[in-house]
Amino acid sequence: MIGRILQIKLGDVTGAMKEYQYIADNHSEHVLADSALYNVGRCYEVIGDDTRAEMIYLRLLRNHPGSSRSEDARLRLDELSLMVR
């Protein structure tokens, strides 16, 4: 929730990314860990670091293969690969 407030309401993408990353790294079994990781990837995209975003999406697919965010991560990876062409 703090990450969303920072990102959406305050426009603090870096602060939001830190909050999401904290959840992903320290609470990897939490029900929202996959969403936190996905949001880290989106934040990297916002700041223009598509390479790191791809790495985060791949980590999500590896660590949370059956999560509801897996399909979202696949779609983002597809979008990023199309942008490179």
Gaussian input, Z-matrix of N, CA and C with variables (Angstrom, degrees):
# hf/3-21g

backbone

0 1
 N
 C     1     B1
 C     2     B2     1     A1
 N     3     B3     2     A2     1     D1
 C     4     B4     3     A3     2     D2
 C     5     B5     4     A4     3     D3
 N     6     B6     5     A5     4     D4
 C     7     B7     6     A6     5     D5
 C     8     B8     7     A7     6     D6
 N     9     B9     8     A8     7     D7
 C    10    B10     9     A9     8     D8
 C    11    B11    10    A10     9     D9
 N    12    B12    11    A11    10    D10
 C    13    B13    12    A12    11    D11
 C    14    B14    13    A13    12    D12
 N    15    B15    14    A14    13    D13
 C    16    B16    15    A15    14    D14
 C    17    B17    16    A16    15    D15
 N    18    B18    17    A17    16    D16
 C    19    B19    18    A18    17    D17
 C    20    B20    19    A19    18    D18
 N    21    B21    20    A20    19    D19
 C    22    B22    21    A21    20    D20
 C    23    B23    22    A22    21    D21
 N    24    B24    23    A23    22    D22
 C    25    B25    24    A24    23    D23
 C    26    B26    25    A25    24    D24
 N    27    B27    26    A26    25    D25
 C    28    B28    27    A27    26    D26
 C    29    B29    28    A28    27    D27
 N    30    B30    29    A29    28    D28
 C    31    B31    30    A30    29    D29
 C    32    B32    31    A31    30    D30
 N    33    B33    32    A32    31    D31
 C    34    B34    33    A33    32    D32
 C    35    B35    34    A34    33    D33
 N    36    B36    35    A35    34    D34
 C    37    B37    36    A36    35    D35
 C    38    B38    37    A37    36    D36
 N    39    B39    38    A38    37    D37
 C    40    B40    39    A39    38    D38
 C    41    B41    40    A40    39    D39
 N    42    B42    41    A41    40    D40
 C    43    B43    42    A42    41    D41
 C    44    B44    43    A43    42    D42
 N    45    B45    44    A44    43    D43
 C    46    B46    45    A45    44    D44
 C    47    B47    46    A46    45    D45
 N    48    B48    47    A47    46    D46
 C    49    B49    48    A48    47    D47
 C    50    B50    49    A49    48    D48
 N    51    B51    50    A50    49    D49
 C    52    B52    51    A51    50    D50
 C    53    B53    52    A52    51    D51
 N    54    B54    53    A53    52    D52
 C    55    B55    54    A54    53    D53
 C    56    B56    55    A55    54    D54
 N    57    B57    56    A56    55    D55
 C    58    B58    57    A57    56    D56
 C    59    B59    58    A58    57    D57
 N    60    B60    59    A59    58    D58
 C    61    B61    60    A60    59    D59
 C    62    B62    61    A61    60    D60
 N    63    B63    62    A62    61    D61
 C    64    B64    63    A63    62    D62
 C    65    B65    64    A64    63    D63
 N    66    B66    65    A65    64    D64
 C    67    B67    66    A66    65    D65
 C    68    B68    67    A67    66    D66
 N    69    B69    68    A68    67    D67
 C    70    B70    69    A69    68    D68
 C    71    B71    70    A70    69    D69
 N    72    B72    71    A71    70    D70
 C    73    B73    72    A72    71    D71
 C    74    B74    73    A73    72    D72
 N    75    B75    74    A74    73    D73
 C    76    B76    75    A75    74    D74
 C    77    B77    76    A76    75    D75
 N    78    B78    77    A77    76    D76
 C    79    B79    78    A78    77    D77
 C    80    B80    79    A79    78    D78
 N    81    B81    80    A80    79    D79
 C    82    B82    81    A81    80    D80
 C    83    B83    82    A82    81    D81
 N    84    B84    83    A83    82    D82
 C    85    B85    84    A84    83    D83
 C    86    B86    85    A85    84    D84
 N    87    B87    86    A86    85    D85
 C    88    B88    87    A87    86    D86
 C    89    B89    88    A88    87    D87
 N    90    B90    89    A89    88    D88
 C    91    B91    90    A90    89    D89
 C    92    B92    91    A91    90    D90
 N    93    B93    92    A92    91    D91
 C    94    B94    93    A93    92    D92
 C    95    B95    94    A94    93    D93
 N    96    B96    95    A95    94    D94
 C    97    B97    96    A96    95    D95
 C    98    B98    97    A97    96    D96
 N    99    B99    98    A98    97    D97
 C   100   B100    99    A99    98    D98
 C   101   B101   100   A100    99    D99
 N   102   B102   101   A101   100   D100
 C   103   B103   102   A102   101   D101
 C   104   B104   103   A103   102   D102
 N   105   B105   104   A104   103   D103
 C   106   B106   105   A105   104   D104
 C   107   B107   106   A106   105   D105
 N   108   B108   107   A107   106   D106
 C   109   B109   108   A108   107   D107
 C   110   B110   109   A109   108   D108
 N   111   B111   110   A110   109   D109
 C   112   B112   111   A111   110   D110
 C   113   B113   112   A112   111   D111
 N   114   B114   113   A113   112   D112
 C   115   B115   114   A114   113   D113
 C   116   B116   115   A115   114   D114
 N   117   B117   116   A116   115   D115
 C   118   B118   117   A117   116   D116
 C   119   B119   118   A118   117   D117
 N   120   B120   119   A119   118   D118
 C   121   B121   120   A120   119   D119
 C   122   B122   121   A121   120   D120
 N   123   B123   122   A122   121   D121
 C   124   B124   123   A123   122   D122
 C   125   B125   124   A124   123   D123
 N   126   B126   125   A125   124   D124
 C   127   B127   126   A126   125   D125
 C   128   B128   127   A127   126   D126
 N   129   B129   128   A128   127   D127
 C   130   B130   129   A129   128   D128
 C   131   B131   130   A130   129   D129
 N   132   B132   131   A131   130   D130
 C   133   B133   132   A132   131   D131
 C   134   B134   133   A133   132   D132
 N   135   B135   134   A134   133   D133
 C   136   B136   135   A135   134   D134
 C   137   B137   136   A136   135   D135
 N   138   B138   137   A137   136   D136
 C   139   B139   138   A138   137   D137
 C   140   B140   139   A139   138   D138
 N   141   B141   140   A140   139   D139
 C   142   B142   141   A141   140   D140
 C   143   B143   142   A142   141   D141
 N   144   B144   143   A143   142   D142
 C   145   B145   144   A144   143   D143
 C   146   B146   145   A145   144   D144
 N   147   B147   146   A146   145   D145
 C   148   B148   147   A147   146   D146
 C   149   B149   148   A148   147   D147
 N   150   B150   149   A149   148   D148
 C   151   B151   150   A150   149   D149
 C   152   B152   151   A151   150   D150
 N   153   B153   152   A152   151   D151
 C   154   B154   153   A153   152   D152
 C   155   B155   154   A154   153   D153
 N   156   B156   155   A155   154   D154
 C   157   B157   156   A156   155   D155
 C   158   B158   157   A157   156   D156
 N   159   B159   158   A158   157   D157
 C   160   B160   159   A159   158   D158
 C   161   B161   160   A160   159   D159
 N   162   B162   161   A161   160   D160
 C   163   B163   162   A162   161   D161
 C   164   B164   163   A163   162   D162
 N   165   B165   164   A164   163   D163
 C   166   B166   165   A165   164   D164
 C   167   B167   166   A166   165   D165
 N   168   B168   167   A167   166   D166
 C   169   B169   168   A168   167   D167
 C   170   B170   169   A169   168   D168
 N   171   B171   170   A170   169   D169
 C   172   B172   171   A171   170   D170
 C   173   B173   172   A172   171   D171
 N   174   B174   173   A173   172   D172
 C   175   B175   174   A174   173   D173
 C   176   B176   175   A175   174   D174
 N   177   B177   176   A176   175   D175
 C   178   B178   177   A177   176   D176
 C   179   B179   178   A178   177   D177
 N   180   B180   179   A179   178   D178
 C   181   B181   180   A180   179   D179
 C   182   B182   181   A181   180   D180
 N   183   B183   182   A182   181   D181
 C   184   B184   183   A183   182   D182
 C   185   B185   184   A184   183   D183
 N   186   B186   185   A185   184   D184
 C   187   B187   186   A186   185   D185
 C   188   B188   187   A187   186   D186
 N   189   B189   188   A188   187   D187
 C   190   B190   189   A189   188   D188
 C   191   B191   190   A190   189   D189
 N   192   B192   191   A191   190   D190
 C   193   B193   192   A192   191   D191
 C   194   B194   193   A193   192   D192
 N   195   B195   194   A194   193   D193
 C   196   B196   195   A195   194   D194
 C   197   B197   196   A196   195   D195
 N   198   B198   197   A197   196   D196
 C   199   B199   198   A198   197   D197
 C   200   B200   199   A199   198   D198
 N   201   B201   200   A200   199   D199
 C   202   B202   201   A201   200   D200
 C   203   B203   202   A202   201   D201
 N   204   B204   203   A203   202   D202
 C   205   B205   204   A204   203   D203
 C   206   B206   205   A205   204   D204
 N   207   B207   206   A206   205   D205
 C   208   B208   207   A207   206   D206
 C   209   B209   208   A208   207   D207
 N   210   B210   209   A209   208   D208
 C   211   B211   210   A210   209   D209
 C   212   B212   211   A211   210   D210
 N   213   B213   212   A212   211   D211
 C   214   B214   213   A213   212   D212
 C   215   B215   214   A214   213   D213
 N   216   B216   215   A215   214   D214
 C   217   B217   216   A216   215   D215
 C   218   B218   217   A217   216   D216
 N   219   B219   218   A218   217   D217
 C   220   B220   219   A219   218   D218
 C   221   B221   220   A220   219   D219
 N   222   B222   221   A221   220   D220
 C   223   B223   222   A222   221   D221
 C   224   B224   223   A223   222   D222
 N   225   B225   224   A224   223   D223
 C   226   B226   225   A225   224   D224
 C   227   B227   226   A226   225   D225
 N   228   B228   227   A227   226   D226
 C   229   B229   228   A228   227   D227
 C   230   B230   229   A229   228   D228
 N   231   B231   230   A230   229   D229
 C   232   B232   231   A231   230   D230
 C   233   B233   232   A232   231   D231
 N   234   B234   233   A233   232   D232
 C   235   B235   234   A234   233   D233
 C   236   B236   235   A235   234   D234
 N   237   B237   236   A236   235   D235
 C   238   B238   237   A237   236   D236
 C   239   B239   238   A238   237   D237
 N   240   B240   239   A239   238   D238
 C   241   B241   240   A240   239   D239
 C   242   B242   241   A241   240   D240
 N   243   B243   242   A242   241   D241
 C   244   B244   243   A243   242   D242
 C   245   B245   244   A244   243   D243
 N   246   B246   245   A245   244   D244
 C   247   B247   246   A246   245   D245
 C   248   B248   247   A247   246   D246
 N   249   B249   248   A248   247   D247
 C   250   B250   249   A249   248   D248
 C   251   B251   250   A250   249   D249
 N   252   B252   251   A251   250   D250
 C   253   B253   252   A252   251   D251
 C   254   B254   253   A253   252   D252

   B1=1.4427
   B2=1.5340
   B3=1.3159
   B4=1.4706
   B5=1.5250
   B6=1.3319
   B7=1.4612
   B8=1.5097
   B9=1.3251
   B10=1.4703
   B11=1.5295
   B12=1.3325
   B13=1.4683
   B14=1.5192
   B15=1.3269
   B16=1.4629
   B17=1.5199
   B18=1.3274
   B19=1.4595
   B20=1.5244
   B21=1.3060
   B22=1.4670
   B23=1.5276
   B24=1.2958
   B25=1.4730
   B26=1.5225
   B27=1.3402
   B28=1.4593
   B29=1.5226
   B30=1.3212
   B31=1.4548
   B32=1.5210
   B33=1.3282
   B34=1.4637
   B35=1.5342
   B36=1.3138
   B37=1.4559
   B38=1.5281
   B39=1.3217
   B40=1.4635
   B41=1.5209
   B42=1.3198
   B43=1.4605
   B44=1.5183
   B45=1.3151
   B46=1.4592
   B47=1.5246
   B48=1.3326
   B49=1.4590
   B50=1.5259
   B51=1.3106
   B52=1.4671
   B53=1.5212
   B54=1.3244
   B55=1.4684
   B56=1.5327
   B57=1.3233
   B58=1.4638
   B59=1.5293
   B60=1.3156
   B61=1.4629
   B62=1.5255
   B63=1.3262
   B64=1.4642
   B65=1.5338
   B66=1.3314
   B67=1.4736
   B68=1.5239
   B69=1.3179
   B70=1.4672
   B71=1.5264
   B72=1.3293
   B73=1.4604
   B74=1.5287
   B75=1.3158
   B76=1.4575
   B77=1.5184
   B78=1.3132
   B79=1.4617
   B80=1.5286
   B81=1.3148
   B82=1.4661
   B83=1.5230
   B84=1.3241
   B85=1.4652
   B86=1.5247
   B87=1.3205
   B88=1.4633
   B89=1.5241
   B90=1.3058
   B91=1.4575
   B92=1.5357
   B93=1.3166
   B94=1.4586
   B95=1.5254
   B96=1.3207
   B97=1.4693
   B98=1.5257
   B99=1.3210
   B100=1.4632
   B101=1.5207
   B102=1.3215
   B103=1.4693
   B104=1.5268
   B105=1.3208
   B106=1.4648
   B107=1.5235
   B108=1.3214
   B109=1.4608
   B110=1.5304
   B111=1.3158
   B112=1.4578
   B113=1.5349
   B114=1.3107
   B115=1.4657
   B116=1.5230
   B117=1.3211
   B118=1.4691
   B119=1.5344
   B120=1.3164
   B121=1.4616
   B122=1.5114
   B123=1.3215
   B124=1.4670
   B125=1.5243
   B126=1.3319
   B127=1.4714
   B128=1.5240
   B129=1.3386
   B130=1.4642
   B131=1.5242
   B132=1.3179
   B133=1.4589
   B134=1.5303
   B135=1.3205
   B136=1.4660
   B137=1.5255
   B138=1.3291
   B139=1.4699
   B140=1.5298
   B141=1.3466
   B142=1.4580
   B143=1.5150
   B144=1.3233
   B145=1.4708
   B146=1.5305
   B147=1.3371
   B148=1.4593
   B149=1.5185
   B150=1.3167
   B151=1.4655
   B152=1.5274
   B153=1.3134
   B154=1.4759
   B155=1.5237
   B156=1.3110
   B157=1.4683
   B158=1.5234
   B159=1.3193
   B160=1.4672
   B161=1.5191
   B162=1.3244
   B163=1.4651
   B164=1.5315
   B165=1.3095
   B166=1.4620
   B167=1.5246
   B168=1.3203
   B169=1.4712
   B170=1.5293
   B171=1.3189
   B172=1.4693
   B173=1.5271
   B174=1.3260
   B175=1.4668
   B176=1.5306
   B177=1.3143
   B178=1.4635
   B179=1.5219
   B180=1.3291
   B181=1.4651
   B182=1.5287
   B183=1.3212
   B184=1.4623
   B185=1.5352
   B186=1.3322
   B187=1.4599
   B188=1.5261
   B189=1.3245
   B190=1.4655
   B191=1.5328
   B192=1.3339
   B193=1.4651
   B194=1.5286
   B195=1.3051
   B196=1.4603
   B197=1.5158
   B198=1.3055
   B199=1.4654
   B200=1.5222
   B201=1.3059
   B202=1.4620
   B203=1.5289
   B204=1.3156
   B205=1.4664
   B206=1.5267
   B207=1.3207
   B208=1.4690
   B209=1.5248
   B210=1.3222
   B211=1.4668
   B212=1.5280
   B213=1.3324
   B214=1.4700
   B215=1.5260
   B216=1.3275
   B217=1.4652
   B218=1.5282
   B219=1.3217
   B220=1.4730
   B221=1.5300
   B222=1.3180
   B223=1.4668
   B224=1.5272
   B225=1.3146
   B226=1.4616
   B227=1.5295
   B228=1.3334
   B229=1.4639
   B230=1.5242
   B231=1.3205
   B232=1.4627
   B233=1.5208
   B234=1.3227
   B235=1.4634
   B236=1.5247
   B237=1.3148
   B238=1.4714
   B239=1.5176
   B240=1.3208
   B241=1.4644
   B242=1.5346
   B243=1.3140
   B244=1.4730
   B245=1.5251
   B246=1.3218
   B247=1.4653
   B248=1.5262
   B249=1.3196
   B250=1.4631
   B251=1.5139
   B252=1.3077
   B253=1.4613
   B254=1.4834
   A1=110.57
   A2=116.05
   A3=119.65
   A4=109.83
   A5=116.33
   A6=120.30
   A7=111.88
   A8=117.68
   A9=121.30
   A10=110.96
   A11=116.36
   A12=119.75
   A13=109.73
   A14=116.10
   A15=119.62
   A16=111.17
   A17=115.94
   A18=120.41
   A19=112.18
   A20=117.41
   A21=120.96
   A22=112.27
   A23=116.38
   A24=119.78
   A25=113.00
   A26=116.27
   A27=119.44
   A28=113.84
   A29=117.75
   A30=120.80
   A31=114.14
   A32=116.70
   A33=122.01
   A34=109.25
   A35=116.03
   A36=121.83
   A37=111.09
   A38=117.30
   A39=120.68
   A40=111.25
   A41=117.14
   A42=120.77
   A43=111.49
   A44=116.76
   A45=121.50
   A46=110.36
   A47=115.78
   A48=120.27
   A49=110.41
   A50=117.55
   A51=121.12
   A52=110.75
   A53=117.72
   A54=121.57
   A55=110.77
   A56=116.41
   A57=120.31
   A58=110.78
   A59=116.31
   A60=121.44
   A61=110.75
   A62=117.00
   A63=121.46
   A64=110.26
   A65=116.28
   A66=120.58
   A67=110.04
   A68=116.90
   A69=121.29
   A70=111.89
   A71=117.41
   A72=121.44
   A73=113.48
   A74=117.39
   A75=120.94
   A76=114.78
   A77=116.88
   A78=121.08
   A79=109.16
   A80=116.28
   A81=121.42
   A82=113.81
   A83=117.86
   A84=120.77
   A85=112.30
   A86=117.28
   A87=121.26
   A88=109.67
   A89=116.12
   A90=121.64
   A91=112.40
   A92=117.65
   A93=120.79
   A94=114.23
   A95=117.43
   A96=120.30
   A97=111.71
   A98=117.58
   A99=119.93
   A100=111.07
   A101=117.17
   A102=120.34
   A103=111.01
   A104=116.21
   A105=119.88
   A106=109.93
   A107=116.35
   A108=120.86
   A109=110.69
   A110=117.01
   A111=120.80
   A112=110.30
   A113=116.47
   A114=120.57
   A115=112.15
   A116=117.51
   A117=120.16
   A118=108.76
   A119=116.10
   A120=120.46
   A121=112.56
   A122=116.47
   A123=120.05
   A124=111.04
   A125=116.35
   A126=119.59
   A127=110.64
   A128=116.65
   A129=118.94
   A130=110.60
   A131=116.86
   A132=118.96
   A133=110.82
   A134=116.96
   A135=121.25
   A136=111.11
   A137=116.38
   A138=118.24
   A139=112.39
   A140=116.18
   A141=120.37
   A142=115.73
   A143=117.82
   A144=120.93
   A145=109.23
   A146=114.64
   A147=120.39
   A148=112.97
   A149=118.16
   A150=121.26
   A151=110.28
   A152=116.39
   A153=119.48
   A154=110.87
   A155=117.22
   A156=120.12
   A157=109.62
   A158=117.09
   A159=120.58
   A160=111.40
   A161=117.16
   A162=120.90
   A163=110.28
   A164=117.48
   A165=121.47
   A166=110.32
   A167=117.21
   A168=120.17
   A169=110.81
   A170=116.85
   A171=119.92
   A172=111.07
   A173=116.76
   A174=120.84
   A175=110.21
   A176=116.66
   A177=120.19
   A178=110.35
   A179=116.67
   A180=120.20
   A181=111.91
   A182=116.39
   A183=121.45
   A184=111.12
   A185=116.64
   A186=120.81
   A187=114.12
   A188=117.20
   A189=121.43
   A190=109.58
   A191=117.98
   A192=120.59
   A193=114.91
   A194=118.06
   A195=119.76
   A196=114.01
   A197=116.97
   A198=119.85
   A199=111.66
   A200=114.52
   A201=120.32
   A202=111.50
   A203=117.18
   A204=121.39
   A205=113.67
   A206=116.95
   A207=120.22
   A208=111.80
   A209=115.78
   A210=119.04
   A211=110.70
   A212=116.68
   A213=120.18
   A214=110.61
   A215=116.54
   A216=120.79
   A217=110.63
   A218=117.40
   A219=120.48
   A220=110.89
   A221=115.95
   A222=119.73
   A223=111.44
   A224=117.20
   A225=120.45
   A226=110.14
   A227=117.10
   A228=120.28
   A229=110.43
   A230=116.93
   A231=120.36
   A232=111.23
   A233=116.63
   A234=120.93
   A235=111.34
   A236=116.10
   A237=120.12
   A238=111.09
   A239=117.77
   A240=119.42
   A241=111.00
   A242=117.62
   A243=120.77
   A244=110.96
   A245=116.49
   A246=120.39
   A247=111.35
   A248=117.11
   A249=121.53
   A250=111.05
   A251=117.43
   A252=121.84
   A253=113.46
   D1=-42.06
   D2=179.53
   D3=-61.94
   D4=-41.88
   D5=178.62
   D6=-59.34
   D7=-44.04
   D8=-179.65
   D9=-64.56
   D10=-40.70
   D11=178.83
   D12=-62.74
   D13=-46.31
   D14=179.55
   D15=-61.34
   D16=-44.65
   D17=-175.20
   D18=-72.89
   D19=-50.88
   D20=-171.73
   D21=-85.29
   D22=-51.21
   D23=-174.28
   D24=-77.51
   D25=-38.99
   D26=-174.70
   D27=-105.07
   D28=-9.70
   D29=179.36
   D30=68.93
   D31=21.62
   D32=-179.02
   D33=-96.47
   D34=81.56
   D35=-175.98
   D36=-64.64
   D37=-40.97
   D38=-179.78
   D39=-64.51
   D40=-44.16
   D41=177.45
   D42=-63.57
   D43=-41.65
   D44=178.20
   D45=-62.02
   D46=-43.89
   D47=-179.06
   D48=-59.99
   D49=-40.36
   D50=178.83
   D51=-62.65
   D52=-41.46
   D53=178.75
   D54=-64.98
   D55=-46.26
   D56=178.59
   D57=-62.16
   D58=-44.04
   D59=-178.57
   D60=-62.57
   D61=-38.93
   D62=178.52
   D63=-58.69
   D64=-46.21
   D65=178.91
   D66=-63.43
   D67=-47.18
   D68=-177.97
   D69=-61.66
   D70=-39.05
   D71=-176.38
   D72=-82.84
   D73=-36.67
   D74=-171.71
   D75=-104.21
   D76=-11.02
   D77=-179.43
   D78=-138.75
   D79=51.86
   D80=-172.54
   D81=-63.80
   D82=-17.30
   D83=178.64
   D84=-96.07
   D85=-2.84
   D86=179.77
   D87=-65.80
   D88=149.92
   D89=-178.02
   D90=-60.28
   D91=-24.97
   D92=-179.77
   D93=-101.22
   D94=7.42
   D95=-178.22
   D96=-61.61
   D97=-39.25
   D98=179.32
   D99=-65.63
   D100=-40.28
   D101=177.45
   D102=-66.51
   D103=-38.72
   D104=177.88
   D105=-61.13
   D106=-44.79
   D107=179.92
   D108=-64.41
   D109=-42.85
   D110=177.16
   D111=-59.00
   D112=-43.63
   D113=-179.78
   D114=-66.48
   D115=-31.32
   D116=173.45
   D117=-60.88
   D118=-45.78
   D119=178.18
   D120=-59.72
   D121=-43.61
   D122=178.70
   D123=-63.28
   D124=-39.49
   D125=178.14
   D126=-62.73
   D127=-41.81
   D128=177.11
   D129=-60.66
   D130=-38.15
   D131=177.26
   D132=-63.31
   D133=-42.51
   D134=-179.04
   D135=-59.83
   D136=-39.58
   D137=-178.74
   D138=-86.25
   D139=1.32
   D140=173.59
   D141=89.55
   D142=14.96
   D143=179.59
   D144=-104.26
   D145=75.54
   D146=-176.82
   D147=-65.55
   D148=-29.88
   D149=179.09
   D150=-63.56
   D151=-46.67
   D152=178.04
   D153=-67.58
   D154=-36.41
   D155=176.96
   D156=-59.07
   D157=-45.91
   D158=178.13
   D159=-59.43
   D160=-42.51
   D161=179.63
   D162=-62.19
   D163=-39.71
   D164=179.46
   D165=-67.22
   D166=-43.85
   D167=179.23
   D168=-62.82
   D169=-39.79
   D170=177.23
   D171=-65.61
   D172=-38.10
   D173=175.82
   D174=-62.31
   D175=-42.20
   D176=177.99
   D177=-59.71
   D178=-46.63
   D179=-179.89
   D180=-62.74
   D181=-36.45
   D182=-179.67
   D183=-72.36
   D184=-45.07
   D185=-172.95
   D186=-87.61
   D187=-22.97
   D188=-176.98
   D189=-136.19
   D190=59.80
   D191=-171.99
   D192=-61.53
   D193=-29.38
   D194=-177.56
   D195=-101.00
   D196=11.76
   D197=-175.21
   D198=-76.01
   D199=162.59
   D200=177.89
   D201=-67.96
   D202=-19.84
   D203=179.82
   D204=-88.64
   D205=-6.69
   D206=179.97
   D207=-60.38
   D208=-45.92
   D209=-179.60
   D210=-64.91
   D211=-38.98
   D212=176.47
   D213=-60.54
   D214=-42.54
   D215=179.49
   D216=-64.04
   D217=-41.47
   D218=177.39
   D219=-61.06
   D220=-43.06
   D221=179.02
   D222=-62.91
   D223=-41.59
   D224=178.53
   D225=-64.49
   D226=-41.55
   D227=178.01
   D228=-61.45
   D229=-41.82
   D230=177.12
   D231=-62.30
   D232=-44.56
   D233=178.63
   D234=-61.03
   D235=-45.23
   D236=-179.49
   D237=-64.03
   D238=-38.15
   D239=-179.96
   D240=-69.82
   D241=-31.22
   D242=176.72
   D243=-70.00
   D244=-32.99
   D245=-179.51
   D246=-68.72
   D247=-26.80
   D248=-178.25
   D249=-74.63
   D250=-31.03
   D251=-175.94
   D252=-65.80

